[in-house]
Amino acid sequence: MTDLGKMHALLVTADSSLMAVFTNVLIELGIESSASMEADEIADQLNRAKYEGVLVDFDTVSNARPVLANLRESRSNKNAVIFAVATDSKHMQQALQDRAHFLLRRPMETSEIRKTLRAAYDLMSGEHRRRFRLAVKLPVFD
């Protein structure tokens, strides 16, 4: 079970090295991450959970644009910060047309990912504060 007080990010990539580096930097910032590859699974995850950030790898995910469309249609995730990874100019253009907030280009260094996530942290935490809810059970005495 995930911690409701933490921010969450969804990583949609088939690149295990990108996933590992991104996850390590997210952990440094106190952000939990989940990974997914199947289109049906991604749509289900977007409907079940709240993510403050979503990484979509246009280079390794063949259905990246539908993932962003599902994200924009999701009631709870439509304002998530989008990180797009693209190498060729066609994918970069698509990512920008689909309103990605941050565009990363391969080859990437850990320091570049760290700088990008730190720049995005305020956007993500603002969304987290706006939508954060915590159920509390308290005893009531007469």
C-alpha positions in Angstrom: 0.0 0.0 0.0 1.3 3.5 -0.9 1.7 6.3 1.6 -1.2 8.7 1.1 1.0 11.7 2.4 3.6 11.2 -0.3 3.7 12.4 -3.8 3.5 9.7 -6.6 4.9 9.5 -10.1 4.0 7.0 -12.8 6.9 5.9 -15.1 5.8 4.7 -18.6 9.0 3.3 -20.2 10.6 0.1 -21.3 14.1 1.4 -20.6 15.2 -0.2 -17.4 18.2 2.1 -16.9 16.0 5.3 -17.3 13.5 3.8 -14.9 16.3 3.1 -12.3 17.9 6.5 -12.5 14.5 8.3 -12.5 13.3 6.2 -9.5 16.5 6.9 -7.5 16.2 10.7 -8.1 12.5 10.5 -7.1 13.4 8.7 -3.9 15.9 11.5 -3.1 13.0 14.0 -3.4 10.6 11.8 -1.3 8.4 10.8 -4.2 7.2 7.3 -4.7 7.1 5.8 -8.2 5.2 3.1 -10.0 6.1 1.6 -13.4 3.8 0.4 -16.2 4.0 -0.7 -19.8 0.7 -2.1 -20.9 -1.8 0.4 -22.3 -4.8 -1.2 -20.5 -2.8 -1.3 -17.3 -1.9 2.4 -17.6 -5.5 3.5 -18.2 -6.6 1.5 -15.1 -3.8 2.9 -13.0 -4.7 6.5 -14.0 -8.3 5.8 -13.0 -7.4 4.2 -9.6 -4.6 6.4 -8.3 -3.5 10.0 -8.2 -0.1 10.9 -9.7 1.6 14.3 -9.4 4.0 13.4 -12.2 4.1 11.1 -15.2 7.1 10.1 -17.3 6.3 9.0 -20.8 9.1 7.6 -23.0 8.2 8.3 -26.6 11.3 6.3 -27.7 10.4 2.9 -26.1 6.6 3.1 -25.7 4.7 2.6 -29.0 1.5 4.0 -27.7 2.8 7.1 -25.9 0.3 9.5 -27.4 -2.8 7.5 -26.3 -1.2 7.4 -22.8 -1.1 11.2 -22.7 -4.7 11.3 -24.1 -5.8 9.0 -21.2 -3.9 11.2 -18.8 -5.6 14.4 -20.0 -9.1 12.7 -19.8 -8.5 11.4 -16.3 -10.3 13.5 -13.7 -7.7 13.1 -11.0 -4.6 13.2 -13.1 -5.3 15.7 -15.8 -3.1 18.3 -14.1 -0.1 16.0 -13.5 3.3 17.2 -14.5 4.3 15.4 -17.7 7.9 14.5 -18.4 8.5 13.3 -22.0 11.6 11.5 -23.2 12.2 11.7 -26.9 15.2 11.5 -29.1 14.1 12.0 -32.7 12.5 15.3 -33.8 9.2 13.7 -34.7 8.7 12.3 -31.2 9.9 15.6 -29.7 7.3 17.5 -31.8 4.6 15.1 -30.7 5.5 15.5 -27.0 5.3 19.3 -27.3 2.0 19.1 -29.2 0.6 16.9 -26.4 1.6 19.6 -23.9 4.4 17.9 -22.0 5.8 20.2 -19.3 9.4 18.9 -19.6 11.2 17.4 -22.5 14.3 15.2 -21.9 16.5 14.0 -24.7 18.8 11.0 -24.8 21.5 10.6 -23.8 20.7 11.9 -20.3 22.8 12.2 -17.3 21.7 11.8 -13.7 22.5 15.4 -13.0 20.2 16.5 -15.8 17.3 14.4 -14.5 17.9 15.7 -11.0 17.8 19.3 -12.2 14.6 18.7 -14.1 12.9 17.0 -11.2 13.9 19.7 -8.8 12.5 22.3 -11.2 9.3 20.4 -11.4 9.0 19.7 -7.7 7.1 22.9 -6.9 4.6 22.2 -9.6 4.1 18.7 -8.4 3.9 19.7 -4.7 1.3 22.4 -5.5 -0.9 19.8 -7.2 -0.3 17.5 -4.3 -1.4 20.1 -1.7 -4.4 21.1 -3.8 -5.7 17.5 -4.0 -4.4 16.0 -0.8 -7.1 14.3 1.4 -6.5 12.3 4.5 -9.2 10.2 6.3 -9.1 10.5 10.0 -10.9 8.5 12.7 -11.3 10.3 16.0 -13.2 9.1 19.1 -16.0 11.4 20.2 -16.8 11.8 23.9 -19.9 13.3 25.5 
